[in-house]
Amino acid sequence: MNVKKISLILLGGVAALLLLAALLAPRLLGFSVAQLDDAVRVATGMGAKLACSGRFISGFEPSRIVEDLASYSPANRLLELEYGDDRVSATLLGMGRTSAIYREGLGCTLDIGDTGPLDRVRVTPVETNGEEWPLGSSVSSIDPVLQERVEAMLAADNRAGLQTRALLVVQGGRLVAEAYGPGIDAQTPLLGWSMGKSLTAIMLGRLEHLGLADTTATPVFSQWQDDERAGITMEDLLQMSSGLAFDETYAPGSDATEMLFNAHSASDLPLASPAALDPGSHFSYSSGTTNLIARWMHDRLGGAQANLDFFRNEILQPLGMAHTVFEMDPSGVFVGSSYIYASARDWARLGQLMLNRGELNGQRLLSEDWVARAATPNGSDNEPRYGYQFWLNRGGASPRYPQLPEDVFLMQGNRRQRVMISPSTDTVVVRLGWSASRYPTGENFARLLPGS
């Protein structure tokens, strides 16, 4: 067979694949043929990034990674994922090759543009000890009755297909119950998705406590000083009421997917977003605004190394968080909206810090005033039940979770990641998993409160 004939066969195969995609896409794959280019870029970017982090941070097998990706779109089953010693590449129907690279202590980053800043970063591990949680790794306070309930709840969740991977309860400052799914233990870092927004806010709160940030100062960025965005404050960003136009829908070509899976700098797109509404007037959930906060901290502290050192020295080490990875975008800025992997015990440490009004392990990291503001309803005209990157149970016409105390506030992330902080019951509950459908947060968490 000559070269010309082979080329015609190959071209015919590609044409057939494109025709197949065009026929299947609207009904089976979840996007139209007009979105094919965007869909390929999103699928391969998402596939490479999540597969890399899932493999090298969480230690997942490729089969689990494929199922996790397919929960977002059946098209992801068509991804070809190639695993190397420190990277993963992805193609879809032979198109859109994208790769993500793993760096010890930094996690995985898409290989887009100049990633030199990441290559120059040096990571210092968090020091650990055998002291009792939350200071160290020892746990001797398990309540056998509650432990049995937590184990039964996790098993019931997974029989129902909810894929709960970690479930943990802290009461009175002591870790009293924890259970884990197959292949996961107390040290396994798991993706929190948008729970990272709360951690990003905590970092800003630490900066404020050190006198390095002001939530009321304007303009937040010099690029906004001469237009209608000049009046946006950091508090507006924290409360998701900046008024900036940003498309949070997770569809091919949207602002959110471009930012997370195709951009060299995750904050560039929201930084250039125009004003659509008056600052503070309207709540509009936006991962872009969180990445603006991360960008501001990056600039304020002076680059990737300084940000990583701050995170390690001012958050991780004081809290004893030895199993947490905060990933950066290819430009070296933390992806504060989405890419934080932490063990259930580390997520619980953050919850306990907030429950203790900013103090943990004998150190005050946040002011009591900042914690109070973080859990206070915003002043928007449509959804006041959101504080400083925390979801609130109170503040609206009805509680977000009627089964839970009114003062509850939460970190929440995609696939029903949850850290519940309940001041009136002195309780923190962590739930990590991969639920594509509704998770009974209120019903389940109410059964884990004291006296239930």
C-alpha positions in Angstrom: 0.0 0.0 0.0 1.5 3.4 -1.0 1.8 6.5 1.1 -0.9 8.3 -0.7 -3.4 5.5 -0.1 -2.4 5.3 3.6 -2.9 9.1 3.9 -6.4 8.9 2.3 -7.4 6.1 4.8 -6.2 8.2 7.7 -8.0 11.2 6.5 -11.1 9.1 6.0 -10.8 7.8 9.6 -10.5 11.4 11.0 -13.5 12.4 8.9 -15.5 9.5 10.2 -14.6 10.4 13.8 -15.7 14.0 13.2 -18.9 12.8 11.6 -19.5 10.5 14.6 -18.9 13.4 17.0 -21.3 15.6 15.0 -24.0 13.0 15.1 -23.5 12.0 18.8 -22.6 15.3 20.4 -26.0 16.9 20.9 -27.7 13.9 22.5 -24.9 11.7 23.9 -21.9 13.9 24.6 -23.5 17.0 25.9 -22.4 19.6 23.4 -23.3 20.7 19.8 -21.1 20.2 16.8 -20.6 24.0 16.7 -18.9 23.7 20.0 -16.6 20.8 19.0 -13.3 22.8 19.1 -14.1 24.3 22.5 -15.3 20.9 23.7 -12.1 19.2 22.7 -10.0 21.8 24.4 -12.0 21.6 27.6 -12.1 17.8 27.6 -8.4 17.4 27.1 -7.4 20.2 29.5 -9.7 18.9 32.2 -8.7 15.3 31.5 -4.9 16.0 31.7 -5.2 18.2 34.7 -7.5 16.0 36.8 -5.9 12.8 35.8 -2.4 14.2 36.7 -3.6 15.4 40.1 -5.7 12.3 40.8 -2.8 10.0 40.0 0.2 11.8 41.6 -1.5 13.6 44.5 -4.4 11.3 45.5 -2.8 8.1 44.3 -5.9 7.0 42.3 -5.8 4.2 39.7 -6.5 5.2 36.1 -9.8 3.3 36.1 -11.1 5.5 39.0 -9.9 8.6 37.2 -11.8 7.7 34.0 -15.0 7.2 36.0 -14.5 10.5 37.8 -14.1 12.3 34.5 -17.0 10.5 32.8 -19.3 11.8 35.6 -19.0 15.2 34.0 -19.6 14.1 30.4 -19.8 10.8 28.5 -17.4 12.4 26.0 -14.6 12.0 28.6 -14.7 8.2 28.1 -13.3 8.9 24.7 -10.2 10.5 26.2 -6.9 8.8 25.6 -4.9 9.4 28.8 -1.1 8.7 28.7 0.7 8.5 32.0 4.4 9.2 32.4 6.7 9.4 35.4 5.7 13.0 36.2 3.0 14.0 33.7 -0.2 13.0 31.9 -1.3 13.9 28.4 -4.8 13.7 27.0 -6.3 13.6 23.5 -9.9 13.3 22.3 -10.5 11.3 19.2 -6.9 12.0 18.3 -7.3 15.7 18.7 -6.3 18.5 21.1 -3.3 17.0 22.8 -2.8 18.6 26.2 -0.4 17.7 29.0 -0.1 18.4 32.7 3.1 18.2 34.7 3.5 17.1 38.3 6.0 18.9 40.6 6.5 17.6 44.1 4.8 19.8 46.7 3.1 22.0 43.9 0.9 19.3 42.4 -0.1 19.4 38.7 -0.2 22.3 36.3 -1.2 22.4 32.6 1.7 22.8 30.3 0.6 26.1 28.8 3.0 28.9 27.9 6.0 29.8 30.1 5.9 27.6 33.3 9.4 28.8 34.3 8.2 30.4 37.6 7.1 27.0 38.8 10.4 25.3 37.9 12.2 27.8 40.1 9.9 27.3 43.2 11.4 25.4 46.1 9.1 23.6 48.5 9.8 23.1 52.2 7.7 20.3 53.7 5.5 20.9 56.7 7.0 19.4 59.9 4.8 16.9 61.6 4.7 15.3 65.1 2.8 12.6 67.0 0.8 15.0 69.1 -3.0 14.7 69.4 -5.0 16.1 66.5 -5.3 19.0 65.5 -1.7 19.7 66.5 -0.3 16.4 65.2 -1.3 13.1 63.7 -2.4 11.1 66.7 -6.1 10.4 67.4 -7.2 8.9 70.7 -10.6 10.5 71.1 -12.8 8.3 68.9 -16.4 7.9 70.2 -17.4 4.3 69.4 -21.1 5.1 69.1 -20.5 8.0 66.7 -17.8 6.1 64.9 -20.3 3.3 64.1 -22.8 5.8 62.9 -20.3 7.5 60.6 -19.1 4.2 59.2 -22.7 3.1 58.5 -23.5 6.5 56.9 -20.5 6.2 54.5 -21.5 2.6 53.6 -25.1 3.7 52.9 -23.9 6.6 50.8 -21.9 4.3 48.7 -24.6 1.7 48.3 -26.7 4.6 46.9 -23.9 5.5 44.4 -23.0 8.8 46.2 -19.3 7.9 46.3 -18.5 9.4 49.7 -14.8 9.0 50.1 -14.2 10.5 53.6 -16.6 11.4 56.4 -15.2 13.0 59.6 -16.7 14.6 62.8 -15.0 16.9 65.3 -16.9 17.8 68.5 -15.5 19.9 71.3 -12.3 20.3 69.4 -11.6 16.6 69.4 -11.7 14.3 66.4 -14.4 11.8 67.4 -15.2 9.8 64.3 -13.8 9.2 60.8 -14.4 6.8 58.0 -12.9 6.3 54.5 -13.9 4.7 51.3 -11.8 2.1 49.4 -8.2 3.2 48.6 -8.4 6.3 50.8 -7.1 6.9 54.3 -6.5 9.7 56.8 -3.5 11.0 54.8 -5.0 11.0 51.3 -5.3 14.5 49.8 -8.7 14.9 48.1 -9.9 17.6 45.8 -12.1 20.2 47.5 -13.0 22.1 44.3 -14.7 25.3 45.5 -14.0 24.7 49.1 -10.7 26.2 48.1 -12.4 29.5 47.9 -12.8 29.4 51.7 -9.1 28.7 52.1 -8.3 31.5 49.8 -10.4 33.8 52.0 -8.6 32.5 55.1 -5.3 33.4 53.5 -6.5 36.9 52.9 -7.8 37.1 56.5 -4.3 36.1 57.6 -2.8 38.9 55.6 -5.3 41.4 57.1 -4.4 40.2 60.6 -0.8 40.9 59.8 -1.7 44.4 58.6 -1.0 43.5 54.9 -4.5 43.7 53.5 -7.5 46.1 53.6 -10.9 44.8 52.5 -12.3 48.3 51.9 -9.5 49.9 49.9 -10.1 50.8 46.2 -9.2 50.3 43.5 -8.2 46.6 44.1 -6.2 46.6 40.8 -4.5 49.5 39.1 -6.1 48.3 35.8 -9.5 49.3 37.2 -8.6 52.8 38.5 -10.0 54.8 35.6 -13.3 53.0 34.8 -16.5 51.9 36.5 -14.6 49.0 38.3 -12.7 51.5 40.4 -15.3 51.3 43.2 -15.1 47.5 43.6 -13.6 46.6 47.0 -12.0 43.4 48.2 -15.0 42.8 50.3 -17.2 42.8 47.2 -14.9 40.1 45.7 -15.1 38.1 48.9 -18.9 38.3 48.9 -19.3 37.5 45.2 -21.0 40.8 44.7 -18.3 42.6 42.6 -20.7 43.3 39.7 -18.2 42.0 37.2 -19.5 40.1 34.2 -18.4 36.4 34.4 -19.9 33.3 32.9 -19.8 30.6 35.6 -21.6 28.0 33.5 -19.4 24.9 32.9 -20.0 24.5 29.2 -17.4 24.5 26.3 -16.1 28.0 25.7 -17.5 29.6 28.9 -15.4 31.9 31.0 -15.1 29.3 33.8 -13.9 26.5 31.6 -11.5 28.7 29.6 -10.1 30.0 32.9 -9.5 26.6 34.5 -8.6 24.3 31.6 -7.1 26.5 28.8 -5.5 29.6 30.3 -1.9 30.4 31.1 -3.1 32.8 33.8 -6.4 31.9 35.4 -6.9 35.5 36.7 -6.4 37.3 33.4 -9.9 36.7 32.1 -11.8 37.9 35.2 -9.3 40.8 35.5 -10.4 42.0 32.1 -14.1 41.4 32.7 -16.3 44.5 32.4 -18.6 45.8 35.1 -22.2 44.7 34.6 -23.8 45.8 37.9 -23.0 48.2 40.8 -20.6 46.8 43.3 -22.2 45.2 46.3 -25.7 45.2 44.8 -26.1 41.7 43.4 -24.7 38.3 44.4 -23.4 36.3 41.4 -21.3 33.2 42.1 -18.0 33.6 40.2 -14.9 31.5 40.5 -13.2 34.3 38.6 -13.5 36.7 41.6 -11.7 34.2 43.8 -8.9 33.9 41.4 -8.7 37.7 41.4 -8.2 37.5 45.2 -5.4 35.0 44.6 -3.9 37.3 42.0 -4.0 40.2 44.4 -2.2 38.2 47.1 0.4 37.0 44.5 1.2 40.5 43.6 1.1 41.8 47.2 3.5 39.1 48.4 5.8 39.2 45.4 5.5 36.1 43.3 5.2 32.3 43.3 7.9 31.5 45.9 6.8 34.2 48.3 3.2 33.0 48.1 4.1 29.4 48.7 6.3 30.4 51.6 3.5 32.5 53.1 1.0 29.6 52.7 3.4 27.2 54.3 4.6 29.4 57.1 1.4 31.2 58.0 -1.3 28.6 57.3 0.0 25.0 56.8 2.6 24.8 59.6 0.7 26.5 62.3 -2.4 24.4 61.6 -0.4 21.1 61.2 -1.6 20.6 57.7 1.0 18.2 56.3 -1.3 16.6 53.7 -2.4 19.6 51.6 -1.4 20.8 48.1 -2.5 24.1 46.7 -1.9 24.1 43.0 -0.8 27.0 40.9 -1.7 28.0 37.3 1.0 27.9 34.6 2.0 31.5 35.4 2.7 30.7 39.1 -0.5 32.0 40.8 -2.6 29.9 43.1 -5.8 28.7 41.5 -7.8 29.7 44.6 -11.2 28.9 43.2 -10.7 25.2 42.6 -7.4 23.4 42.9 -6.7 22.5 46.6 -6.2 18.9 47.6 -6.2 18.1 51.3 -6.9 15.2 53.6 -10.1 15.1 55.5 -8.2 15.8 58.7 -6.6 18.9 57.1 -10.0 20.2 55.9 -11.2 19.7 59.4 -8.4 21.8 60.8 -9.6 24.7 58.7 -13.1 24.2 59.9 -11.9 24.1 63.5 -9.9 27.3 63.0 -13.1 29.1 61.9 -15.1 27.5 64.8 -12.5 28.8 67.2 -12.9 32.3 65.8 -9.5 32.4 64.3 -7.3 30.5 66.8 -5.9 26.9 66.7 -3.0 25.1 68.3 -2.3 28.0 70.6 -1.9 30.5 67.7 -4.2 33.3 66.5 -4.1 33.4 62.8 -7.3 35.5 62.1 -9.0 38.2 64.1 -12.3 37.4 65.8 -13.7 40.3 63.8 -12.6 38.9 60.5 -14.2 35.5 61.3 -17.4 37.2 62.3 -17.5 39.2 59.1 -16.8 36.0 57.1 -19.9 34.4 58.6 -22.1 37.5 58.2 -24.8 37.7 55.4 -23.9 40.0 52.5 -26.0 43.1 51.6 -27.0 42.0 48.0 -30.5 42.3 46.8 -30.9 38.6 45.8 -28.8 36.2 47.9 -27.5 37.3 51.3 -26.7 33.8 52.5 -23.0 34.1 51.5 -20.2 35.6 53.6 -16.5 35.8 52.8 -16.3 32.8 50.4 -18.4 30.7 52.9 -22.0 29.6 52.4 -24.4 30.6 55.2 -27.4 28.8 56.6 -28.9 32.1 57.7 -29.7 35.5 56.2 -32.4 34.7 53.7 -36.1 34.1 53.9 -35.4 30.5 54.8 -32.4 28.5 56.0 -30.2 26.9 53.3 -30.4 23.6 55.3 -33.5 23.6 57.6 -32.3 20.5 59.5 -29.2 22.3 60.7 -28.7 25.1 63.3 -29.2 28.6 62.0 -25.6 29.7 62.8 -24.1 27.0 60.6 -21.7 28.1 57.8 -20.0 25.9 55.3 -17.2 25.4 52.7 -18.8 23.8 49.7 -17.4 22.4 46.5 -18.4 20.6 43.3 -19.3 16.9 43.7 -20.8 17.8 47.1 -17.6 18.5 49.0 -18.5 19.9 52.4 -17.0 21.3 55.6 -19.7 22.3 58.0 -18.9 24.7 60.9 -21.6 24.7 63.6 -20.7 27.1 66.4 -23.8 26.5 68.6 -23.1 22.7 68.7 -19.3 23.0 68.7 -19.1 20.7 65.7 -17.2 20.4 62.5 -18.2 17.8 59.8 -16.2 17.0 56.7 -17.6 15.1 53.8 -15.5 14.5 50.7 -16.7 12.5 47.7 -17.7 12.5 44.1 -21.5 12.8 43.9 -22.8 13.8 40.5 -26.4 14.1 41.9 -27.8 15.6 45.1 -26.2 14.7 48.4 -28.4 14.8 51.6 -26.2 17.3 53.4 -28.8 18.6 55.9 -30.3 15.2 56.7 -27.0 13.4 57.1 -25.1 16.1 59.0 -28.0 16.6 61.4 -27.6 13.0 62.5 -24.0 13.7 63.4 -24.7 16.6 65.7 -24.6 16.2 69.6 -27.8 14.8 70.9 -29.0 13.4 67.6 
